[in-house]
Amino acid sequence: MWACTNCHKRLSRKLTICPKCGGKANYICAECFKDLPNGKHNYCGFHQQQKREERKEALKKAGGAVGAAVGVVSTVMLTPLKNAVENPEKIKNLVNLIHK
């Protein structure tokens, strides 16, 4: 992030000096405000790794929830079919429900 190294105010990239405090503008980490050598990343190495781990954990939690939802939906959908196969009389009822 391009900001003042003293007051950490975000600045336009056109500005090289902070209008608020007169400090030098530079790329700094968005978390700890440490100077960054280039503008490729918004976070220093430590915070970049930390954000990556947080995203992985969030994906694992979301993936578990999706897997549970798929399991519930498949159970709800397959139970009537299983019952219909076991009892041929119910197949007629199931076909009637589908065609309605």
Secondary structure, 3 states (H helix, E strand, C coil): CEEECCCCCECCCCCCECCCCCCEEEEECCCCCCECCCCCCCCCHHHHHHHHHHHHHHHHHHHHHHHHHHHHHHHHHHHHHHHHHHCHHHHHHHHHHHHC
